[in-house]
């Protein structure tokens, strides 16, 4: 796969995200599921328990499964080099970590904290760094969606040896991330932009991890070739 493909995907999705932010559609979309008294589906079992807590549990179970595949690969994973199997694990964890750090630094509050939906915070753009909205903050980007979006980095690890499986992997991660994000949107836990930015961050981190792994493998191959030539 040519390097221009992930670059085009990264820049193209970034342009769409910026356009959505500039259009100001977050608040309007939240109003479709929220009311001045709050979000009726905030505590719905199928969203709060099944999709939210259940989704997190499943995500960590998958991470543990990938970790096991590093040592005991089966099926598709046997086609991957050990470095690529590690990339699946570390890329996922790095993406989750990046989103978590951004959330920790953000002053943006969740929709259910806003005055428009019965809370106390004002609506302030997440681009207004350092400006507090009067709420608890730490809601941007979407952490729950990253539990699925974090796996998009697997596309980079799989694409060279199993392009069809890589496409299926990417599609599943994107679909699950959007489903998690929509569930949180209905509950009032996040705006759509929070979910979309979470996906973009996870993709970008996956690409960066891929570049790091490839560079490391090339250096190791070069050292091995140098030793062999010296014998």
Secondary structure as UniProt FT lines:
FT   HELIX           3..23
FT   HELIX           25..30
FT   TURN            31..33
FT   TURN            36..37
FT   TURN            40..43
FT   HELIX           46..53
FT   HELIX           54..71
FT   HELIX           75..79
FT   HELIX           82..105
FT   HELIX           111..113
FT   HELIX           115..117
FT   TURN            126..127
FT   TURN            129..130
FT   HELIX           143..149
FT   HELIX           150..153
FT   HELIX           154..158
FT   TURN            159..161
FT   HELIX           163..187
FT   HELIX           192..230
//
